[in-house]
Amino acid sequence: MKLLPIPSESAAEADLLPFLAQAVNWSIDRRPLTEEETLADEVLAGYVEGWGRAGDMGVFAVDDEGERVGAAWVRLPTEDWRGSGWAGDTIPELLIAVAPQAQGGGVGTHLLRATFDLLRLSGKGSVSLAVSEQNTAGSFFAENGFTIAGRHEDADVLLRSL
C-alpha cells in the first residue's frame, strides 16, 4: 500500500465521491444512498463539490494493484457551507473511508496519520469530524485522540488537537 496526495484539481471530485458515499453508507440498517442522492444533499455534496479550493487536502490509499482502497480529506467551512462535523470556521473537517476489502489492515490509521501530518505542515492546530453514536468507527477515532466536542443531529462532533 502507498499513500498519494489528492490532486487539487476539480477532477478529484469524481475520485472522492465513492469514498464519500461509503462514509455516508456505514449502516446496514438503512438503505444506502446512491452517489446521485449523496450529491443531491447540500451538506454531503459540500464535502466534494468545488474540490481544490484553499484548505482542501488529503490522501488516497492505493493497493499493490494500483486500486484506490481508501481516502482521507479535509475541507474548511465556507460562508454558505458547514459540514456535519463543524466545530469552528477555522477548523478543517475530516472525512475518511476505507474500502471494505481493505478494512482491518491499518489503512485507516495510515490515512489518518498522513492527514494529521498534512494539517500540521499547513499550520492547523486541530481537526473535527462527525460520527453517529451507533457507528463503531467512533472507537477508532477515540483511540486516535478525538474527543466529543458537541452534537449535530444524531452525530457526535469530535475534535482532535494536532
DSSP file with accessible surface (Angstrom, degrees, kcal/mol):
  #  RESIDUE AA STRUCTURE BP1 BP2  ACC     N-H-->O    O-->H-N    N-H-->O    O-->H-N    TCO  KAPPA ALPHA  PHI   PSI    X-CA   Y-CA   Z-CA
    1    1 A M              0   0   85      0, 0.0     2,-0.3     0, 0.0    62,-0.2   0.000 360.0 360.0 360.0 142.8    0.0    0.0    0.0
    2    2 A K  E     -A   62   0A 125     60,-2.4    60,-3.0    61,-0.0     2,-0.4  -0.947 360.0-127.6-135.6 160.3    1.1    3.5   -0.7
    3    3 A L  E     -A   61   0A  60     -2,-0.3    58,-0.2    58,-0.2    56,-0.0  -0.915  22.8-173.2-109.7 134.7   -0.4    6.9    0.0
    4    4 A L  E     -A   60   0A  73     56,-2.6    56,-3.2    -2,-0.4    -2,-0.0  -0.973  28.8-108.7-125.9 141.2   -0.8    9.5   -2.7
    5    5 A P  E     -A   59   0A  97      0, 0.0    54,-0.3     0, 0.0     3,-0.0  -0.357  33.3-114.4 -65.7 145.1   -1.9   13.2   -2.3
    6    6 A I        -     0   0   13     52,-2.5    52,-0.3    66,-0.2     6,-0.0  -0.712  39.8-114.4 -76.6 123.9   -5.4   14.0   -3.6
    7    7 A P        -     0   0   43      0, 0.0     5,-0.1     0, 0.0    -1,-0.1  -0.240  12.5-131.3 -60.1 151.7   -4.8   16.4   -6.5
    8    8 A S  S    S+     0   0   87     44,-0.1     2,-0.1     3,-0.1    48,-0.1   0.449  74.5 105.1 -85.3   2.2   -6.1   19.9   -6.0
    9    9 A E  S >  S-     0   0  115      1,-0.1     3,-2.0     3,-0.0     4,-0.2  -0.488  83.7-113.8 -84.1 157.1   -7.9   20.0   -9.4
   10   10 A S  T >  S+     0   0   80      1,-0.3     3,-2.0     2,-0.2     4,-0.4   0.726 107.5  76.9 -63.3 -21.3  -11.7   19.7   -9.6
   11   11 A A  T >> S+     0   0   64      1,-0.3     3,-0.9     2,-0.2     4,-0.7   0.759  79.2  73.8 -61.2 -21.1  -11.4   16.3  -11.4
   12   12 A A  H <> S+     0   0    1     -3,-2.0     4,-2.2     1,-0.2    -1,-0.3   0.727  76.9  78.2 -66.4 -19.0  -10.7   14.8   -7.9
   13   13 A E  H <> S+     0   0   57     -3,-2.0     4,-1.9     1,-0.2    -1,-0.2   0.925  93.6  48.4 -52.9 -47.4  -14.4   15.3   -7.0
   14   14 A A  H <4 S+     0   0   71     -3,-0.9    -1,-0.2    -4,-0.4    -2,-0.2   0.849 111.1  50.7 -64.7 -33.5  -15.2   12.2   -9.0
   15   15 A D  H  < S+     0   0   52     -4,-0.7     4,-0.4     1,-0.2    -1,-0.2   0.816 113.3  45.5 -73.6 -30.1  -12.4   10.2   -7.3
   16   16 A L  H >X S+     0   0    0     -4,-2.2     4,-2.3     1,-0.2     3,-0.6   0.770  94.0  79.7 -81.4 -27.8  -13.6   11.3   -3.9
   17   17 A L  H 3X S+     0   0   17     -4,-1.9     4,-2.8     1,-0.2     5,-0.2   0.878  89.3  51.3 -55.4 -44.8  -17.3   10.6   -4.5
   18   18 A P  H 3> S+     0   0   57      0, 0.0     4,-2.0     0, 0.0    -1,-0.2   0.893 112.6  47.9 -61.8 -32.5  -17.2    6.8   -4.0
   19   19 A F  H <> S+     0   0   15     -3,-0.6     4,-2.4    -4,-0.4    -2,-0.2   0.873 110.3  51.0 -75.5 -34.4  -15.4    7.3   -0.7
   20   20 A L  H  X S+     0   0    0     -4,-2.3     4,-2.3     2,-0.2     5,-0.2   0.947 110.4  49.8 -62.8 -46.5  -17.9   10.0    0.4
   21   21 A A  H  X S+     0   0   10     -4,-2.8     4,-2.2     1,-0.2    12,-0.2   0.902 110.9  50.1 -59.9 -39.1  -20.8    7.6   -0.4
   22   22 A Q  H  < S+     0   0   49     -4,-2.0    -1,-0.2    -5,-0.2    -2,-0.2   0.921 109.4  50.2 -66.1 -42.2  -19.0    4.9    1.6
   23   23 A A  H >< S+     0   0   32     -4,-2.4     3,-0.6     1,-0.2    -1,-0.2   0.887 114.1  45.7 -62.7 -35.9  -18.6    7.2    4.6
   24   24 A V  H 3< S+     0   0   26     -4,-2.3     2,-0.5     1,-0.2     3,-0.4   0.855 109.6  55.2 -73.4 -35.8  -22.3    8.1    4.4
   25   25 A N  T 3<  +     0   0   48     -4,-2.2    -1,-0.2    -5,-0.2    -2,-0.1  -0.219  65.6 125.8 -97.7  47.4  -23.5    4.5    4.0
   26   26 A W    <   +     0   0   81     -3,-0.6     2,-0.4    -2,-0.5    -1,-0.2   0.755  53.3  81.1 -76.7 -23.7  -21.8    3.0    7.1
   27   27 A S    >   -     0   0   21     -3,-0.4     3,-0.7     1,-0.1   108,-0.0  -0.703  56.7-162.8 -93.8 132.3  -25.1    1.5    8.5
   28   28 A I  T 3  S+     0   0  166     -2,-0.4    -1,-0.1     1,-0.2    -2,-0.0   0.550  89.2  69.7 -82.3  -6.7  -26.5   -1.8    7.3
   29   29 A D  T 3  S+     0   0  143      2,-0.1     2,-0.3     0, 0.0    -1,-0.2   0.476  95.4  58.6 -89.0  -4.2  -29.8   -0.8    8.9
   30   30 A R  S <  S-     0   0  126     -3,-0.7     3,-0.1    -5,-0.0     0, 0.0  -0.943  94.2-100.0-125.4 150.7  -30.5    1.9    6.4
   31   31 A R        -     0   0  160     -2,-0.3    -4,-0.1     1,-0.1    -2,-0.1  -0.448  49.4-113.4 -64.5 129.6  -31.0    1.9    2.7
   32   32 A P        -     0   0   81      0, 0.0     2,-0.3     0, 0.0    -1,-0.1  -0.387  24.8-122.0 -67.8 143.4  -27.7    3.1    1.2
   33   33 A L        -     0   0   53    -12,-0.2    -8,-0.1     1,-0.1     2,-0.1  -0.646  24.4-126.8 -79.7 140.1  -27.7    6.5   -0.6
   34   34 A T     >  -     0   0   62     -2,-0.3     4,-2.5     1,-0.1     5,-0.2  -0.348  28.4-104.4 -75.0 168.1  -26.6    6.4   -4.2
   35   35 A E  H  > S+     0   0   73      1,-0.2     4,-2.3     2,-0.2     5,-0.2   0.901 124.7  53.0 -61.2 -36.5  -23.8    8.7   -5.4
   36   36 A E  H  > S+     0   0  136      1,-0.2     4,-1.3     2,-0.2    -1,-0.2   0.911 109.5  47.2 -65.3 -41.9  -26.5   10.8   -7.0
   37   37 A E  H  > S+     0   0   68      2,-0.2     4,-0.8     1,-0.2    -1,-0.2   0.881 110.0  54.1 -67.0 -36.4  -28.6   11.0   -3.8
   38   38 A T  H >< S+     0   0    0     -4,-2.5     3,-1.0     1,-0.2     7,-0.4   0.937 109.8  46.6 -62.1 -44.7  -25.4   11.9   -1.9
   39   39 A L  H 3< S+     0   0   62     -4,-2.3    -1,-0.2     1,-0.2    -2,-0.2   0.746 104.2  62.6 -70.7 -22.3  -24.7   14.8   -4.3
   40   40 A A  H 3< S+     0   0   83     -4,-1.3     2,-0.6    -5,-0.2    -1,-0.2   0.690  86.9  84.4 -75.5 -17.1  -28.3   16.0   -4.1
   41   41 A D  S <X S-     0   0   70     -3,-1.0     4,-3.2    -4,-0.8     5,-0.3  -0.769  75.3-147.2 -88.1 120.3  -27.9   16.6   -0.3
   42   42 A E  H  > S+     0   0  169     -2,-0.6     4,-1.3     1,-0.2    -1,-0.2   0.871  95.6  45.5 -57.0 -43.2  -26.3   20.1    0.1
   43   43 A V  H  4 S+     0   0   50      2,-0.2     4,-0.4     1,-0.2    -1,-0.2   0.957 117.1  43.3 -67.8 -48.3  -24.3   19.2    3.2
   44   44 A L  H >4 S+     0   0   28      1,-0.2     3,-1.7     2,-0.2     4,-0.3   0.928 111.9  53.1 -64.5 -43.7  -23.0   15.9    1.8
   45   45 A A  H >X S+     0   0    1     -4,-3.2     4,-3.0    -7,-0.4     3,-2.1   0.843  96.3  70.4 -60.5 -30.6  -22.2   17.4   -1.6
   46   46 A G  T 3< S+     0   0    7     -4,-1.3    -1,-0.3    -5,-0.3    -2,-0.2   0.688  84.6  68.7 -62.7 -17.2  -20.2   20.1    0.1
   47   47 A Y  T <4 S+     0   0    9     -3,-1.7    -1,-0.3    -4,-0.4    -2,-0.2   0.679 121.1  11.8 -75.4 -16.5  -17.6   17.6    1.1
   48   48 A V  T X4 S+     0   0    1     -3,-2.1     3,-1.3    -4,-0.3    -2,-0.2   0.614  95.7 106.8-130.3 -28.9  -16.5   17.2   -2.6
   49   49 A E  T 3< S+     0   0   98     -4,-3.0   -39,-0.0     1,-0.3     0, 0.0  -0.323  92.3  12.4 -62.6 136.1  -18.1   19.9   -4.8
   50   50 A G  T >  S-     0   0   47      1,-0.2     3,-0.7   -40,-0.1    -1,-0.3   0.761  88.3-172.0  71.5  25.4  -15.6   22.6   -5.9
   51   51 A W  T <   +     0   0    7     -3,-1.3    -1,-0.2   -41,-0.2   -38,-0.1  -0.187  59.8  52.6 -53.1 141.0  -12.7   20.5   -4.8
   52   52 A G  T 3  S+     0   0   32      1,-0.3    -1,-0.2   -43,-0.1     3,-0.1   0.387  73.2 133.0 111.6   2.6   -9.4   22.4   -5.0
   53   53 A R  S X  S-     0   0   75     -3,-0.7     3,-2.1     1,-0.2    -1,-0.3  -0.278  72.3 -63.1 -78.0 170.5  -10.3   25.5   -3.0
   54   54 A A  T 3  S+     0   0   92      1,-0.3    22,-0.3    21,-0.0    -1,-0.2  -0.267 124.7  21.4 -55.0 131.9   -8.0   26.9   -0.3
   55   55 A G  T 3  S+     0   0   26      1,-0.3     2,-0.4    -3,-0.1    -1,-0.3   0.240  86.4 131.5  93.7 -12.9   -7.6   24.4    2.6
   56   56 A D    <   +     0   0   21     -3,-2.1    -1,-0.3    19,-0.1     2,-0.3  -0.605  27.5 141.6 -74.3 128.0   -8.6   21.3    0.7
   57   57 A M  E     + B   0  74A  36     17,-1.4    17,-2.7    -2,-0.4     2,-0.3  -0.980   8.3 127.1-161.3 156.7   -6.1   18.5    1.2
   58   58 A G  E     - B   0  73A   3     -2,-0.3   -52,-2.5   -52,-0.3     2,-0.3  -0.978  37.2-107.3 172.9-176.8   -6.0   14.8    1.7
   59   59 A V  E     -AB   5  72A  11     13,-2.5    13,-2.3    -2,-0.3     2,-0.4  -0.974  12.0-142.1-138.5 149.0   -4.6   11.4    0.6
   60   60 A F  E     -AB   4  71A   3    -56,-3.2   -56,-2.6    -2,-0.3     2,-0.5  -0.881  17.1-138.1-101.7 144.0   -5.6    8.3   -1.2
   61   61 A A  E     -AB   3  70A   0      9,-2.5     8,-2.8    -2,-0.4     9,-1.1  -0.894  23.1-166.5 -97.7 130.4   -4.5    4.8   -0.1
   62   62 A V  E     -AB   2  68A   7    -60,-3.0   -60,-2.4    -2,-0.5     6,-0.2  -0.972   9.7-138.8-123.0 130.5   -3.6    2.7   -3.1
   63   63 A D    >   -     0   0   32      4,-2.8     3,-2.1    -2,-0.4   -61,-0.0  -0.153  38.6 -88.2 -80.0-179.0   -3.1   -1.0   -3.0
   64   64 A D  T 3  S+     0   0  136      1,-0.3    -1,-0.1     2,-0.1    -2,-0.0   0.712 127.8  55.7 -65.5 -19.9   -0.4   -3.0   -4.8
   65   65 A E  T 3  S-     0   0  158      2,-0.1    -1,-0.3     0, 0.0     3,-0.1   0.388 120.9-106.6 -90.1   0.0   -2.6   -3.3   -7.9
   66   66 A G  S <  S+     0   0   52     -3,-2.1     2,-0.4     1,-0.3    -2,-0.1   0.546  73.7 140.1  87.9   8.2   -3.0    0.4   -8.1
   67   67 A E        -     0   0  104      1,-0.1    -4,-2.8     2,-0.0     2,-0.5  -0.671  57.7-118.5 -87.8 136.6   -6.6    0.5   -6.9
   68   68 A R  E     +B   62   0A  99     -2,-0.4    -6,-0.3    -6,-0.2     3,-0.1  -0.622  37.7 169.7 -72.0 122.9   -7.7    3.2   -4.5
   69   69 A V  E     +     0   0A   5     -8,-2.8    30,-3.1    -2,-0.5     2,-0.3   0.352  59.7   9.0-118.0   3.1   -8.8    1.5   -1.3
   70   70 A G  E     -BC  61  98A   0     -9,-1.1    -9,-2.5    28,-0.3     2,-0.3  -0.973  53.9-163.3-173.1 161.1   -9.2    4.5    1.0
   71   71 A A  E     -BC  60  97A   0     26,-2.4    26,-2.4    -2,-0.3     2,-0.4  -0.981   3.2-173.6-152.8 145.0   -9.2    8.2    1.2
   72   72 A A  E     +BC  59  96A   0    -13,-2.3   -13,-2.5    -2,-0.3     2,-0.3  -0.987  21.1 160.8-137.7 130.7   -9.0   10.8    3.9
   73   73 A W  E     -BC  58  95A   1     22,-2.5    22,-2.5    -2,-0.4     2,-0.3  -0.980  23.5-146.1-149.7 158.4   -9.5   14.5    3.2
   74   74 A V  E     -BC  57  94A   0    -17,-2.7   -17,-1.4    -2,-0.3     2,-0.3  -0.946   9.8-173.1-127.5 150.6  -10.3   17.8    5.0
   75   75 A R  E     - C   0  93A   1     18,-1.6    18,-2.9    -2,-0.3     8,-0.1  -0.991  20.7-130.1-137.4 147.0  -12.3   20.8    4.0
   76   76 A L        -     0   0   31    -22,-0.3    13,-0.1    -2,-0.3    14,-0.1  -0.707  34.3-106.3 -90.0 147.2  -12.7   24.2    5.7
   77   77 A P        -     0   0   18      0, 0.0     2,-0.2     0, 0.0     5,-0.2  -0.302  35.5-151.4 -65.4 157.8  -16.2   25.5    6.1
   78   78 A T  B >   -G   81   0B  42      3,-2.7     3,-0.8     1,-0.0     0, 0.0  -0.710  33.7 -91.7-120.6 178.5  -17.3   28.4    3.9
   79   79 A E  T 3  S+     0   0  209     -2,-0.2     3,-0.1     1,-0.2    -1,-0.0   0.850 127.7  29.7 -58.9 -34.3  -19.7   31.2    4.3
   80   80 A D  T 3  S+     0   0  143      1,-0.1     2,-0.4     0, 0.0    -1,-0.2   0.271 118.1  57.4-113.7  11.1  -22.5   29.1    2.8
   81   81 A W  B <   +G   78   0B  24     -3,-0.8    -3,-2.7   -35,-0.0     2,-0.4  -0.969  45.9 168.5-146.9 131.5  -21.5   25.6    3.8
   82   82 A R        -     0   0  121     -2,-0.4   -36,-0.1    -5,-0.2    -6,-0.0  -0.994  27.7-134.9-133.7 132.7  -20.8   23.9    7.1
   83   83 A G    >   -     0   0    4     -2,-0.4     3,-1.5    -8,-0.1   -39,-0.1  -0.207  32.2 -98.1 -77.7 175.3  -20.4   20.1    7.3
   84   84 A S  T 3  S+     0   0   30      1,-0.3    47,-0.1   -41,-0.1    45,-0.1   0.731 123.7  52.9 -66.4 -23.2  -21.9   17.9   10.0
   85   85 A G  T 3  S+     0   0    0     45,-0.2    -1,-0.3    43,-0.1     9,-0.1   0.100  76.7 151.9-100.5  23.5  -18.7   17.9   12.0
   86   86 A W    <   +     0   0   90     -3,-1.5     3,-0.1     1,-0.2    43,-0.1  -0.296   9.8 160.8 -58.9 129.0  -18.4   21.7   12.0
   87   87 A A        -     0   0   35      1,-0.5     2,-0.2     4,-0.3    -1,-0.2   0.327  66.7 -23.0-129.2   1.7  -16.5   22.9   15.1
   88   88 A G    >   -     0   0   15      3,-0.3     3,-1.3     1,-0.1    -1,-0.5  -0.719  65.0 -97.9 157.4 152.7  -15.5   26.4   14.1
   89   89 A D  T 3  S+     0   0   94      1,-0.3    -1,-0.1    -2,-0.2    -3,-0.0   0.672 121.5  42.1 -67.9 -16.9  -14.9   28.4   11.0
   90   90 A T  T 3  S+     0   0  110    -14,-0.1    -1,-0.3     2,-0.1   -14,-0.0   0.368  93.8  95.2-108.8   4.9  -11.1   27.9   11.0
   91   91 A I  S <  S-     0   0   27     -3,-1.3    -4,-0.3    33,-0.1    -3,-0.3  -0.850  72.3-132.6-101.1 119.3  -11.1   24.2   11.9
   92   92 A P        -     0   0    2      0, 0.0    36,-2.3     0, 0.0     2,-0.5  -0.393  17.0-133.4 -67.8 148.0  -10.9   21.8    9.0
   93   93 A E  E     -Cd  75 128A   8    -18,-2.9   -18,-1.6    34,-0.2     2,-0.3  -0.891  17.8-141.3-107.1 134.6  -13.4   18.9    8.9
   94   94 A L  E     -C   74   0A   4     34,-3.5    36,-0.4    -2,-0.5     2,-0.4  -0.715  16.7-176.2 -97.9 140.0  -12.2   15.4    8.2
   95   95 A L  E     +C   73   0A  20    -22,-2.5   -22,-2.5    -2,-0.3     2,-0.3  -0.985  10.6 176.4-126.3 143.1  -13.8   12.6    6.2
   96   96 A I  E     +C   72   0A  27     -2,-0.4     2,-0.3   -24,-0.2   -24,-0.2  -0.996   5.7 170.9-147.5 139.6  -12.2    9.2    5.9
   97   97 A A  E     -C   71   0A   8    -26,-2.4   -26,-2.4    -2,-0.3     2,-0.4  -0.978  12.8-162.9-150.3 141.5  -13.3    5.9    4.3
   98   98 A V  E     -C   70   0A  17     -2,-0.3   -28,-0.3   -28,-0.2     5,-0.1  -0.991  33.5-109.1-125.1 132.1  -11.6    2.6    3.6
   99   99 A A    >>  -     0   0    9    -30,-3.1     3,-2.0    -2,-0.4     4,-0.7  -0.256  32.3-114.9 -57.2 143.2  -13.0    0.1    1.1
  100  100 A P  G >4 S+     0   0   92      0, 0.0     3,-1.1     0, 0.0    -1,-0.1   0.866 114.6  56.2 -51.1 -40.4  -14.5   -3.0    2.8
  101  101 A Q  G 34 S+     0   0  124      1,-0.3    -2,-0.1     3,-0.0   -32,-0.0   0.686 111.5  44.0 -68.8 -14.8  -11.9   -5.3    1.4
  102  102 A A  G X4>S+     0   0   20     -3,-2.0     3,-1.1   -33,-0.2     5,-0.6   0.435  86.6 116.6-108.1  -0.7   -9.1   -3.2    2.9
  103  103 A Q  T <<5S+     0   0  116     -3,-1.1    -4,-0.0    -4,-0.7     0, 0.0  -0.356  70.2  28.2 -71.8 148.2  -10.6   -2.6    6.4
  104  104 A G  T 3 5S+     0   0   90     -2,-0.1    -1,-0.2     1,-0.0    -3,-0.0   0.434  95.0  94.5  86.0   1.4   -8.8   -4.0    9.4
  105  105 A G  T < 5S-     0   0   64     -3,-1.1    -2,-0.1     0, 0.0    -1,-0.0   0.233 105.1 -95.5-109.6  11.8   -5.4   -3.9    7.9
  106  106 A G  T  >5S+     0   0   28     -4,-0.0     4,-2.3     3,-0.0     5,-0.2   0.450  88.0 123.5  92.7   0.8   -4.2   -0.5    9.2
  107  107 A V  H  ><S+     0   0   15     -5,-0.6     4,-2.7     1,-0.2     5,-0.2   0.934  75.0  50.5 -61.3 -45.8   -5.2    1.5    6.1
  108  108 A G  H  > S+     0   0   15      1,-0.2     4,-2.6     2,-0.2    -1,-0.2   0.900 109.7  50.7 -60.0 -40.7   -7.4    3.9    8.1
  109  109 A T  H  > S+     0   0   36      2,-0.2     4,-2.7     1,-0.2     5,-0.2   0.924 111.0  48.2 -64.2 -44.1   -4.6    4.5   10.6
  110  110 A H  H  X S+     0   0   92     -4,-2.3     4,-2.3     1,-0.2    -2,-0.2   0.916 112.7  49.0 -62.0 -43.0   -2.1    5.3    7.9
  111  111 A L  H  X S+     0   0    0     -4,-2.7     4,-2.3     2,-0.2    -2,-0.2   0.923 112.3  48.5 -61.4 -44.8   -4.6    7.7    6.2
  112  112 A L  H  X S+     0   0    0     -4,-2.6     4,-2.6    -5,-0.2    -2,-0.2   0.945 112.0  47.3 -63.2 -47.0   -5.4    9.4    9.5
  113  113 A R  H  X S+     0   0  143     -4,-2.7     4,-2.2     1,-0.2    -1,-0.2   0.900 112.0  50.3 -63.7 -40.9   -1.7    9.9   10.4
  114  114 A A  H  X S+     0   0   19     -4,-2.3     4,-2.4    -5,-0.2    -1,-0.2   0.909 110.9  49.6 -64.0 -39.6   -0.8   11.2    6.9
  115  115 A T  H  X S+     0   0    0     -4,-2.3     4,-2.5     2,-0.2    -2,-0.2   0.908 108.7  52.3 -66.9 -40.6   -3.7   13.7    7.1
  116  116 A F  H  X S+     0   0    7     -4,-2.6     4,-2.7     1,-0.2    -1,-0.2   0.923 109.5  50.4 -58.7 -42.8   -2.6   14.9   10.6
  117  117 A D  H  X S+     0   0   88     -4,-2.2     4,-2.6     1,-0.2    -2,-0.2   0.924 109.8  49.7 -61.9 -44.8    0.9   15.5    9.1
  118  118 A L  H  X S+     0   0   57     -4,-2.4     4,-1.5     1,-0.2    -1,-0.2   0.914 111.8  48.8 -59.4 -43.5   -0.5   17.5    6.2
  119  119 A L  H  <>S+     0   0    1     -4,-2.5     5,-2.6     2,-0.2     4,-0.2   0.917 111.2  49.0 -64.6 -43.2   -2.6   19.6    8.6
  120  120 A R  H ><5S+     0   0  103     -4,-2.7     3,-1.7     1,-0.2    -1,-0.2   0.924 109.8  52.2 -61.2 -44.4    0.4   20.2   10.9
  121  121 A L  H 3<5S+     0   0  150     -4,-2.6    -1,-0.2     1,-0.3    -2,-0.2   0.802 108.3  51.7 -62.7 -28.0    2.5   21.2    7.9
  122  122 A S  T 3<5S-     0   0   58     -4,-1.5    -1,-0.3    -5,-0.2    -2,-0.2   0.394 122.5-106.4 -89.8   2.4   -0.2   23.7    6.8
  123  123 A G  T < 5 +     0   0   66     -3,-1.7     2,-0.2     1,-0.3    -3,-0.2   0.582  67.7 148.1  88.7  12.1   -0.3   25.3   10.3
  124  124 A K      < -     0   0   63     -5,-2.6    -1,-0.3    -6,-0.2    -2,-0.1  -0.570  32.4-164.0 -82.8 144.4   -3.6   23.8   11.5
  125  125 A G        +     0   0   52     -2,-0.2    37,-3.0     1,-0.2     2,-0.3   0.571  66.6  10.0-104.1 -10.8   -3.9   23.1   15.2
  126  126 A S  E     - E   0 161A  25     35,-0.3     2,-0.3    36,-0.2    35,-0.2  -0.977  55.3-152.2-159.6 169.1   -7.0   20.9   15.3
  127  127 A V  E     - E   0 160A   0     33,-1.9    33,-2.4    -2,-0.3     2,-0.3  -0.983  11.9-159.2-147.2 148.8   -9.4   18.9   13.1
  128  128 A S  E     +dE  93 159A   0    -36,-2.3   -34,-3.5    -2,-0.3     2,-0.3  -0.806  11.0 171.4-125.5 169.1  -13.0   17.9   13.6
  129  129 A L  E     - E   0 158A   5     29,-1.8    29,-3.2    -2,-0.3     2,-0.4  -0.965  26.8-120.8-163.9 168.2  -15.4   15.3   12.2
  130  130 A A  E     + E   0 157A  32    -36,-0.4     2,-0.3    -2,-0.3    27,-0.2  -0.950  27.3 173.9-118.0 138.6  -18.9   13.9   12.8
  131  131 A V  E     - E   0 156A   9     25,-2.3    25,-2.8    -2,-0.4     2,-0.1  -0.982  33.1-116.9-144.8 131.8  -19.7   10.3   13.7
  132  132 A S  E >   - E   0 155A   9     -2,-0.3     3,-1.6    23,-0.3     6,-0.3  -0.391  24.7-124.7 -62.9 144.0  -23.0    8.8   14.6
  133  133 A E  T 3  S+     0   0  117     21,-1.0    -1,-0.1     1,-0.3    22,-0.1   0.756 112.8  55.0 -65.6 -19.1  -23.0    7.3   18.1
  134  134 A Q  T 3  S+     0   0  117      4,-0.0     2,-0.5     3,-0.0    -1,-0.3   0.609  85.7  99.8 -85.0 -11.1  -24.2    4.0   16.6
  135  135 A N    X   -     0   0   31     -3,-1.6     3,-2.0     1,-0.2     4,-0.2  -0.646  67.8-148.0 -81.5 122.9  -21.2    3.9   14.3
  136  136 A T  T >> S+     0   0  122     -2,-0.5     3,-1.2     1,-0.3     4,-0.7   0.653  90.0  81.0 -66.3 -12.7  -18.4    1.7   15.6
  137  137 A A  H 3> S+     0   0   30      1,-0.2     4,-2.2     2,-0.2    -1,-0.3   0.738  73.3  79.5 -63.6 -19.4  -15.9    4.0   13.9
  138  138 A G  H <> S+     0   0   23     -3,-2.0     4,-2.3    -6,-0.3    -1,-0.2   0.882  89.8  51.4 -55.7 -38.3  -16.3    6.2   17.0
  139  139 A S  H <> S+     0   0   69     -3,-1.2     4,-2.5    -4,-0.2    -1,-0.2   0.887 106.4  54.6 -68.3 -36.2  -14.0    3.9   19.0
  140  140 A F  H  X S+     0   0   47     -4,-0.7     4,-0.9     2,-0.2    -2,-0.2   0.935 110.8  45.7 -59.3 -45.2  -11.3    4.2   16.2
  141  141 A F  H ><>S+     0   0   14     -4,-2.2     5,-2.4     2,-0.2     3,-0.5   0.902 111.0  52.0 -68.1 -38.5  -11.4    7.9   16.4
  142  142 A A  H ><5S+     0   0   62     -4,-2.3     3,-1.7     1,-0.2    -1,-0.2   0.925 107.5  53.1 -62.1 -41.7  -11.3    7.9   20.3
  143  143 A E  H 3<5S+     0   0  150     -4,-2.5    -1,-0.2     1,-0.3    -2,-0.2   0.738 107.5  54.2 -63.8 -21.9   -8.2    5.6   20.1
  144  144 A N  T <<5S-     0   0   26     -4,-0.9    -1,-0.3    -3,-0.5    -2,-0.2   0.062 129.1 -90.3-105.2  23.9   -6.7    8.2   17.8
  145  145 A G  T < 5S+     0   0   40     -3,-1.7    16,-0.4     1,-0.3     2,-0.3   0.490  77.8 139.0  92.1   4.6   -7.1   11.1   20.1
  146  146 A F      < -     0   0    8     -5,-2.4     2,-0.3    14,-0.1    -1,-0.3  -0.614  29.3-168.4 -82.6 144.0  -10.5   12.6   19.2
  147  147 A T  E     -F  159   0A  94     12,-2.5    12,-2.6    -2,-0.3     2,-0.4  -0.929  32.4 -94.6-127.7 155.9  -12.9   13.7   22.0
  148  148 A I  E     +F  158   0A 109     -2,-0.3    10,-0.2    10,-0.2     3,-0.1  -0.533  41.4 169.6 -72.1 125.3  -16.5   14.6   21.9
  149  149 A A  E     -     0   0A  61      8,-3.5     2,-0.3    -2,-0.4     9,-0.2   0.512  60.4 -47.3-111.8 -12.4  -16.9   18.4   21.5
  150  150 A G  E     -F  157   0A  31      7,-1.2     7,-2.7     2,-0.0     2,-0.3  -0.980  59.5 -85.5 170.2-166.0  -20.6   18.6   20.8
  151  151 A R  E     -F  156   0A 118     -2,-0.3     2,-0.4     5,-0.3     5,-0.2  -0.973  16.4-169.0-134.8 151.3  -23.5   17.2   18.8
  152  152 A H  E >   -F  155   0A  70      3,-2.7     3,-2.3    -2,-0.3     2,-0.1  -0.933  68.3 -56.7-138.7 111.1  -25.1   17.7   15.4
  153  153 A E  T 3  S-     0   0  161     -2,-0.4    -1,-0.0     1,-0.3   -69,-0.0  -0.322 123.7 -13.3  52.7-117.7  -28.4   16.0   14.9
  154  154 A D  T 3  S+     0   0   82     -3,-0.1   -21,-1.0    -2,-0.1     2,-0.3   0.215 123.2  83.6 -98.8  18.0  -27.8   12.3   15.5
  155  155 A A  E <  S-EF 132 152A   9     -3,-2.3    -3,-2.7   -23,-0.2     2,-0.4  -0.895  72.9-124.7-123.8 149.6  -24.0   12.5   15.5
  156  156 A D  E     -EF 131 151A  24    -25,-2.8   -25,-2.3    -2,-0.3     2,-0.6  -0.712  23.1-135.7 -83.5 139.2  -21.2   13.4   17.9
  157  157 A V  E     -EF 130 150A   9     -7,-2.7    -8,-3.5    -2,-0.4    -7,-1.2  -0.890  26.0-160.6 -94.8 119.8  -18.9   16.2   16.7
  158  158 A L  E     -EF 129 148A   9    -29,-3.2   -29,-1.8    -2,-0.6     2,-0.4  -0.804   7.2-165.8-105.4 148.2  -15.4   15.0   17.5
  159  159 A L  E     -EF 128 147A  46    -12,-2.6   -12,-2.5    -2,-0.3     2,-0.4  -0.975   4.4-171.3-134.0 142.5  -12.3   17.3   17.8
  160  160 A R  E     -E  127   0A  54    -33,-2.4   -33,-1.9    -2,-0.4     2,-0.2  -0.991  17.7-137.9-136.3 130.4   -8.6   16.5   17.9
  161  161 A S  E      E  126   0A  96     -2,-0.4   -35,-0.3   -16,-0.4   -36,-0.1  -0.581 360.0 360.0 -78.9 147.0   -5.7   18.8   18.7
  162  162 A L              0   0   47    -37,-3.0   -36,-0.2    -2,-0.2    -1,-0.1   0.510 360.0 360.0-105.8 360.0   -2.7   18.4   16.5
